[in-house]
Amino acid sequence: MTGSLQFKRYIWLLNTVYAAGRITHDDINRLWRGSSCNTDHELVYPRKQVSRHRKYIADIFGVYIEYDPHDHSYYIENAKDITENRLQKWALNAFAVQGMLMESKALKSRLLFEEIPSGHRYLTTFIQAMQTNQVLEMSYKGFTRPEPHTFRVHPYCLKVFRLRWYMVGLSEEHEEPRIYSLDRIHALTITEDTFTMPTGFDGLAYFKDYFGTLRNTEVAPERVRIEVDAHTANYIRTLPLHHSQEEVEQTPERSVFSYYIAPTFDFIQELRTQGECLKVLQPQWLADKLRDDAAKIVQLYN
């Protein structure tokens, strides 16, 4: 069986147990017989195979499928952790959709997705290197360079933002962590050398005070307050701009949201997308910047 077909089985088993909550082996067999993933038309999903695939699913996704001998059912042991872990929720949602597509190929033309840049092809290499703390040799072409540049990097963590994958890693050349976009990589090789992760490094904490991927330590976190109309508030309320978001005022016409965040370029760009529906109340320098930028835009059209 090819790696691709094997991986589809992992996704199928994970989605099946996750959707059921609890499921017996007999029910797994029944569903497997009718699955489009069952290309060999097998009558059973062997128990030994379920056991092996449970281990692979735990290693790949961090999801633990356990067996309860009392009612002979399989269940996800850390289901609560999944709902609180953004990465696992994102991965499960993505693979749930992929699983549904595998089961009903006729829906492919009716489920439309934004195209993700090609950087995803390096994900497996990065994850392998991160698991064993191995140094990578990377050929990378930033937007300011005419040609790709090859150097060694220690991969610390991966982050997805605006449908692009980014890697935080220590550049041996610059001796400091930097952020790299995976779709700008031209070549990537795992070396035999290993590195030591910084004590206590936490990717979530690394980006805690920031929006997006531009982590500028020269911009200090501060209190930001914005005012939006009631229609825009519905969108911001259901899809918060930042984990620190609080709705501090609400009327039928408007709402005020408060954040503790470093107002870097990424965050300012996000505020601009709301146009005339959003006004910065605090800090004053940020309000002045958006006002001046708006004036420059008006000049372009004059």
VOPAGU-2260 file (C-alpha; in pm, 1 decimal, decimal comma):
REM VOPAGU-2260
SITE   aa  ch    i         X         Y         Z
SITE  MET   A    0       0,0       0,0       0,0
SITE  THR   A    1     136,3     342,2     -95,8
SITE  GLY   A    2     201,8     610,7     162,1
SITE  SER   A    3     -82,1     819,5      17,0
SITE  LEU   A    4    -338,9     540,3      58,4
SITE  GLN   A    5    -208,7     464,6     406,9
SITE  PHE   A    6    -245,7     829,0     504,4
SITE  LYS   A    7    -603,4     830,9     372,3
SITE  ARG   A    8    -677,4     540,9     605,7
SITE  TYR   A    9    -545,3     739,6     901,8
SITE  ILE   A   10    -768,9    1030,9     806,5
SITE  TRP   A   11   -1068,6     802,4     756,8
SITE  LEU   A   12   -1024,7     626,3    1092,2
SITE  LEU   A   13    -967,2     953,8    1275,7
SITE  ASN   A   14   -1273,0    1119,4    1120,2
SITE  THR   A   15   -1488,6     812,0    1181,5
SITE  VAL   A   16   -1407,4     787,1    1553,4
SITE  TYR   A   17   -1421,5    1164,8    1601,8
SITE  ALA   A   18   -1764,1    1191,4    1436,8
SITE  ALA   A   19   -1909,3     895,4    1626,8
SITE  GLY   A   20   -1782,1     987,1    1973,5
SITE  ARG   A   21   -1771,1     616,7    2054,9
SITE  ILE   A   22   -1775,5     337,2    1800,4
SITE  THR   A   23   -1735,8     -39,7    1809,6
SITE  HIS   A   24   -1512,8    -238,9    1580,0
SITE  ASP   A   25   -1821,3    -391,9    1414,9
SITE  ASP   A   26   -1945,8     -43,5    1325,7
SITE  ILE   A   27   -1600,4      52,2    1196,7
SITE  ASN   A   28   -1612,9    -255,2     969,8
SITE  ARG   A   29   -1964,9    -168,1     851,3
SITE  LEU   A   30   -1867,0     188,0     762,2
SITE  TRP   A   31   -1538,5      73,5     608,8
SITE  ARG   A   32   -1717,3    -162,6     369,1
SITE  GLY   A   33   -1911,4     132,3     226,0
SITE  SER   A   34   -1620,3     375,5     218,1
SITE  SER   A   35   -1473,1     502,9    -108,5
SITE  CYS   A   36   -1132,2     481,5      65,6
SITE  ASN   A   37   -1173,6     104,5      70,0
SITE  THR   A   38   -1038,6      62,8    -282,9
SITE  ASP   A   39    -967,3    -309,9    -230,6
SITE  HIS   A   40   -1327,2    -372,7    -118,8
SITE  GLU   A   41   -1214,8    -529,8     208,4
SITE  LEU   A   42   -1482,6    -672,1     433,9
SITE  VAL   A   43   -1308,2    -572,8     757,2
SITE  TYR   A   44   -1071,7    -311,8     895,5
SITE  PRO   A   45    -850,4    -557,8    1091,8
SITE  ARG   A   46    -810,6    -496,9    1465,3
SITE  LYS   A   47    -429,7    -515,1    1438,8
SITE  GLN   A   48    -442,4    -249,4    1169,2
SITE  VAL   A   49    -666,1     -29,7    1385,2
SITE  SER   A   50    -414,6     -67,6    1667,5
SITE  ARG   A   51    -120,5      30,2    1445,0
SITE  HIS   A   52    -304,4     321,6    1290,1
SITE  ARG   A   53    -404,3     452,9    1632,5
SITE  LYS   A   54     -33,6     486,7    1714,2
SITE  TYR   A   55      41,0     666,0    1386,5
SITE  ILE   A   56    -253,2     903,7    1441,5
SITE  ALA   A   57    -119,5     984,8    1788,3
SITE  ASP   A   58     227,3    1056,9    1647,7
SITE  ILE   A   59     108,2    1265,2    1352,2
SITE  PHE   A   60    -193,0    1450,3    1492,2
SITE  GLY   A   61    -151,2    1427,9    1869,8
SITE  VAL   A   62    -495,7    1263,3    1887,7
SITE  TYR   A   63    -522,8     956,7    2111,4
SITE  ILE   A   64    -778,2     693,9    2011,3
SITE  GLU   A   65    -834,8     458,9    2307,0
SITE  TYR   A   66   -1020,5     129,3    2343,3
SITE  ASP   A   67   -1276,6      71,0    2620,4
SITE  PRO   A   68   -1301,9    -304,5    2699,3
SITE  HIS   A   69   -1626,3    -253,1    2895,4
SITE  ASP   A   70   -1837,7    -162,8    2593,6
SITE  HIS   A   71   -1581,5    -265,4    2326,9
SITE  SER   A   72   -1572,5      84,8    2180,8
SITE  TYR   A   73   -1307,9     319,2    2048,7
SITE  TYR   A   74   -1309,7     686,3    2153,3
SITE  ILE   A   75   -1082,9     990,9    2146,5
SITE  GLU   A   76    -925,0    1018,5    2490,0
SITE  ASN   A   77    -815,1    1383,0    2460,9
SITE  ALA   A   78   -1126,9    1519,3    2289,0
SITE  LYS   A   79   -1143,0    1810,4    2535,4
SITE  ASP   A   80    -782,5    1905,4    2462,1
SITE  ILE   A   81    -862,2    1915,3    2091,4
SITE  THR   A   82   -1134,7    2177,5    2138,0
SITE  GLU   A   83    -888,3    2396,6    2329,8
SITE  ASN   A   84    -592,1    2347,0    2094,1
SITE  ARG   A   85    -610,5    2571,4    1787,9
SITE  LEU   A   86    -366,6    2362,8    1585,4
SITE  GLN   A   87    -550,7    2038,1    1646,5
SITE  LYS   A   88    -888,0    2201,7    1576,1
SITE  TRP   A   89    -753,7    2345,5    1252,9
SITE  ALA   A   90    -599,5    2014,3    1149,0
SITE  LEU   A   91    -911,4    1813,1    1234,0
SITE  ASN   A   92   -1135,5    2055,1    1045,8
SITE  ALA   A   93    -905,6    2040,7     743,9
SITE  PHE   A   94    -883,3    1662,4     746,7
SITE  ALA   A   95   -1257,0    1625,6     815,1
SITE  VAL   A   96   -1326,4    1817,6     493,6
SITE  GLN   A   97   -1067,0    1608,5     311,0
SITE  GLY   A   98   -1231,8    1294,4     446,2
SITE  MET   A   99   -1573,5    1408,4     325,3
SITE  LEU   A  100   -1430,8    1483,8     -18,4
SITE  MET   A  101   -1279,9    1136,9     -34,4
SITE  GLU   A  102   -1619,8     989,3      51,3
SITE  SER   A  103   -1811,5    1199,7    -201,3
SITE  LYS   A  104   -1599,4    1305,9    -494,8
SITE  ALA   A  105   -1907,9    1451,6    -664,5
SITE  LEU   A  106   -1894,3    1743,6    -418,0
SITE  LYS   A  107   -1550,2    1859,7    -527,3
SITE  SER   A  108   -1695,3    2112,7    -770,6
SITE  ARG   A  109   -1933,2    2242,1    -501,7
SITE  LEU   A  110   -1682,5    2298,6    -220,6
SITE  LEU   A  111   -1462,0    2591,7    -312,9
SITE  PHE   A  112   -1136,3    2677,8    -135,1
SITE  GLU   A  113    -876,8    2949,1    -162,9
SITE  GLU   A  114    -553,9    2834,1    -321,8
SITE  ILE   A  115    -266,9    2780,9     -77,0
SITE  PRO   A  116      84,2    2869,1    -206,2
SITE  SER   A  117     320,8    2582,6    -279,4
SITE  GLY   A  118     512,7    2609,5      48,9
SITE  HIS   A  119     311,5    2322,6     195,2
SITE  ARG   A  120     536,8    2074,1      13,8
SITE  TYR   A  121     808,9    2144,5     272,4
SITE  LEU   A  122     586,5    2081,8     574,8
SITE  THR   A  123     684,8    1716,8     610,7
SITE  THR   A  124    1056,0    1802,4     605,2
SITE  PHE   A  125    1012,0    2072,8     867,1
SITE  ILE   A  126     808,0    1850,2    1096,0
SITE  GLN   A  127    1062,3    1568,7    1068,2
SITE  ALA   A  128    1347,0    1806,9    1153,0
SITE  MET   A  129    1153,6    1958,0    1444,6
SITE  GLN   A  130    1080,0    1614,5    1591,1
SITE  THR   A  131    1451,2    1529,8    1611,7
SITE  ASN   A  132    1590,9    1886,3    1644,9
SITE  GLN   A  133    1798,7    1852,6    1329,8
SITE  VAL   A  134    1962,0    2146,8    1153,7
SITE  LEU   A  135    1825,7    2231,8     809,0
SITE  GLU   A  136    2013,1    2365,0     508,7
SITE  MET   A  137    1777,5    2603,3     333,3
SITE  SER   A  138    1794,1    2787,9       1,8
SITE  TYR   A  139    1571,8    3091,5      43,8
SITE  LYS   A  140    1487,4    3390,1    -175,3
SITE  GLY   A  141    1348,3    3686,6      15,0
SITE  PHE   A  142    1167,3    3960,4    -174,7
SITE  THR   A  143    1468,1    4193,3    -142,2
SITE  ARG   A  144    1722,7    3945,4    -281,5
SITE  PRO   A  145    1782,7    3894,7    -656,8
SITE  GLU   A  146    1896,4    3533,2    -607,2
SITE  PRO   A  147    1831,1    3252,5    -353,4
SITE  HIS   A  148    2062,9    3244,0     -52,8
SITE  THR   A  149    2165,9    2915,4     113,8
SITE  PHE   A  150    2222,4    2894,5     489,2
SITE  ARG   A  151    2166,8    2671,2     794,6
SITE  VAL   A  152    1869,4    2716,5    1022,1
SITE  HIS   A  153    1730,1    2561,2    1343,0
SITE  PRO   A  154    1351,8    2511,5    1299,7
SITE  TYR   A  155    1165,5    2619,8    1615,3
SITE  CYS   A  156     799,1    2630,5    1515,4
SITE  LEU   A  157     554,1    2661,5    1224,0
SITE  LYS   A  158     268,0    2910,1    1192,4
SITE  VAL   A  159      -5,1    2948,1     931,5
SITE  PHE   A  160    -135,7    3297,6     851,5
SITE  ARG   A  161    -341,2    3422,3     558,9
SITE  LEU   A  162    -314,4    3082,3     386,2
SITE  ARG   A  163      66,9    3090,7     400,8
SITE  TRP   A  164     296,8    2877,5     613,9
SITE  TYR   A  165     577,9    3044,4     807,8
SITE  MET   A  166     868,3    2900,6    1007,5
SITE  VAL   A  167    1038,9    3057,0    1307,0
SITE  GLY   A  168    1398,8    2943,5    1314,5
SITE  LEU   A  169    1742,1    3041,5    1434,0
SITE  SER   A  170    1963,3    3150,2    1147,1
SITE  GLU   A  171    2319,3    3036,3    1219,9
SITE  GLU   A  172    2435,3    3316,5     992,6
SITE  HIS   A  173    2262,5    3591,9    1192,4
SITE  GLU   A  174    2262,1    3409,0    1529,7
SITE  GLU   A  175    1902,7    3508,2    1604,0
SITE  PRO   A  176    1551,5    3373,7    1539,4
SITE  ARG   A  177    1392,2    3491,1    1215,5
SITE  ILE   A  178    1064,5    3425,9    1037,1
SITE  TYR   A  179    1063,5    3264,2     692,9
SITE  SER   A  180     778,4    3209,5     446,8
SITE  LEU   A  181     772,3    2852,1     318,8
SITE  ASP   A  182     662,3    2953,5     -30,5
SITE  ARG   A  183     990,4    3144,0     -77,2
SITE  ILE   A  184    1203,0    2833,7     -17,1
SITE  HIS   A  185    1383,7    2695,9    -322,5
SITE  ALA   A  186    1544,7    2389,5    -159,2
SITE  LEU   A  187    1547,5    2227,8     183,3
SITE  THR   A  188    1767,9    1949,4     321,4
SITE  ILE   A  189    1788,0    1784,8     663,6
SITE  THR   A  190    2149,4    1767,0     782,4
SITE  GLU   A  191    2298,0    1515,1    1024,9
SITE  ASP   A  192    2367,6    1791,0    1280,7
SITE  THR   A  193    2135,1    1855,4    1572,8
SITE  PHE   A  194    2058,8    2167,5    1776,4
SITE  THR   A  195    1929,1    2240,0    2125,8
SITE  MET   A  196    1591,5    2407,7    2157,0
SITE  PRO   A  197    1596,0    2721,3    2376,7
SITE  THR   A  198    1471,7    2638,9    2725,8
SITE  GLY   A  199    1104,6    2719,7    2761,3
SITE  PHE   A  200    1048,5    2825,9    2399,9
SITE  ASP   A  201     672,7    2838,1    2327,9
SITE  GLY   A  202     545,0    2932,2    1982,8
SITE  LEU   A  203     213,8    3064,0    2117,7
SITE  ALA   A  204     394,3    3283,0    2370,6
SITE  TYR   A  205     636,2    3401,0    2099,4
SITE  PHE   A  206     346,4    3554,8    1903,2
SITE  LYS   A  207     119,5    3631,0    2200,5
SITE  ASP   A  208     131,6    4011,2    2167,1
SITE  TYR   A  209     124,5    4019,2    1788,4
SITE  PHE   A  210    -115,2    3988,9    1496,6
SITE  GLY   A  211       9,9    3790,4    1199,3
SITE  THR   A  212     375,4    3701,8    1157,8
SITE  LEU   A  213     562,1    4032,1    1187,0
SITE  ARG   A  214     710,9    4014,1    1534,9
SITE  ASN   A  215     875,4    4355,5    1573,2
SITE  THR   A  216    1026,6    4389,8    1921,6
SITE  GLU   A  217    1071,1    4763,8    1859,2
SITE  VAL   A  218     691,5    4803,9    1872,3
SITE  ALA   A  219     577,3    4758,1    2232,8
SITE  PRO   A  220     239,3    4606,2    2322,9
SITE  GLU   A  221     -15,3    4863,7    2436,3
SITE  ARG   A  222    -387,6    4915,8    2480,1
SITE  VAL   A  223    -568,6    4964,6    2147,5
SITE  ARG   A  224    -936,9    5062,5    2126,4
SITE  ILE   A  225   -1137,4    5069,0    1804,7
SITE  GLU   A  226   -1493,6    5175,0    1726,3
SITE  VAL   A  227   -1694,7    4999,0    1455,2
SITE  ASP   A  228   -2050,9    5013,4    1327,7
SITE  ALA   A  229   -2298,9    4748,0    1439,1
SITE  HIS   A  230   -2273,3    4549,9    1114,0
SITE  THR   A  231   -1892,1    4526,3    1130,2
SITE  ALA   A  232   -1911,6    4442,3    1501,0
SITE  ASN   A  233   -2095,4    4120,0    1415,2
SITE  TYR   A  234   -1798,2    4001,1    1210,1
SITE  ILE   A  235   -1535,0    4107,1    1463,3
SITE  ARG   A  236   -1734,8    3956,7    1747,4
SITE  THR   A  237   -1755,8    3613,8    1580,7
SITE  LEU   A  238   -1400,0    3619,8    1441,4
SITE  PRO   A  239   -1180,8    3807,6    1694,6
SITE  LEU   A  240    -880,6    3996,2    1560,0
SITE  HIS   A  241    -667,3    3888,7    1858,7
SITE  HIS   A  242    -700,6    3665,8    2164,0
SITE  SER   A  243    -701,4    3974,3    2391,2
SITE  GLN   A  244   -1013,7    4115,8    2226,6
SITE  GLU   A  245   -1283,2    4250,7    2461,7
SITE  GLU   A  246   -1604,9    4426,5    2367,8
SITE  VAL   A  247   -1613,1    4712,2    2618,3
SITE  GLU   A  248   -1906,0    4915,3    2480,1
SITE  GLN   A  249   -2211,4    4823,3    2274,2
SITE  THR   A  250   -2509,6    5019,7    2145,3
SITE  PRO   A  251   -2754,1    4945,6    1862,7
SITE  GLU   A  252   -2539,4    5161,7    1631,3
SITE  ARG   A  253   -2179,8    5089,4    1734,4
SITE  SER   A  254   -1938,9    4882,7    1943,7
SITE  VAL   A  255   -1599,0    4948,8    2096,9
SITE  PHE   A  256   -1340,5    4669,6    2112,2
SITE  SER   A  257   -1025,2    4674,0    2323,8
SITE  TYR   A  258    -696,2    4488,7    2265,9
SITE  TYR   A  259    -359,5    4454,5    2430,1
SITE  ILE   A  260    -136,3    4414,1    2128,8
SITE  ALA   A  261     175,0    4542,5    1953,6
SITE  PRO   A  262      38,7    4750,5    1662,2
SITE  THR   A  263     279,9    4622,7    1397,7
SITE  PHE   A  264     237,3    4648,9    1019,4
SITE  ASP   A  265      21,8    4332,1     997,1
SITE  PHE   A  266    -227,4    4461,7    1253,8
SITE  ILE   A  267    -243,0    4808,4    1096,6
SITE  GLN   A  268    -310,0    4648,5     758,2
SITE  GLU   A  269    -594,3    4448,8     912,2
SITE  LEU   A  270    -750,1    4766,1    1054,7
SITE  ARG   A  271    -726,9    4930,0     711,0
SITE  THR   A  272    -934,6    4653,0     554,3
SITE  GLN   A  273   -1240,2    4780,5     744,8
SITE  GLY   A  274   -1219,4    5118,2     570,2
SITE  GLU   A  275   -1475,7    5375,6     680,9
SITE  CYS   A  276   -1645,2    5121,5     912,3
SITE  LEU   A  277   -1365,4    5144,1    1172,3
SITE  LYS   A  278   -1216,9    5427,5    1375,9
SITE  VAL   A  279    -915,0    5400,6    1608,4
SITE  LEU   A  280    -985,4    5561,7    1945,8
SITE  GLN   A  281    -658,4    5474,5    2119,3
SITE  PRO   A  282    -360,5    5523,3    2098,7
SITE  GLN   A  283    -355,4    5864,4    1937,2
SITE  TRP   A  284     -45,2    5794,3    1724,5
SITE  LEU   A  285    -223,0    5499,9    1560,8
SITE  ALA   A  286    -535,6    5708,9    1496,0
SITE  ASP   A  287    -317,6    5979,1    1340,2
SITE  LYS   A  288    -140,5    5724,4    1118,7
SITE  LEU   A  289    -462,6    5579,2     978,4
SITE  ARG   A  290    -599,7    5931,3     924,1
SITE  ASP   A  291    -284,5    6038,2     736,6
SITE  ASP   A  292    -286,2    5718,2     531,0
SITE  ALA   A  293    -650,6    5778,9     438,4
SITE  ALA   A  294    -561,2    6132,0     325,8
SITE  LYS   A  295    -287,3    5990,8     100,5
SITE  ILE   A  296    -536,6    5749,9     -54,3
SITE  VAL   A  297    -773,1    6040,6    -129,1
SITE  GLN   A  298    -485,3    6225,1    -299,0
SITE  LEU   A  299    -427,7    5924,7    -528,1
SITE  TYR   A  300    -780,2    5962,4    -662,3
SITE  ASN   A  301    -755,8    6340,2    -701,3
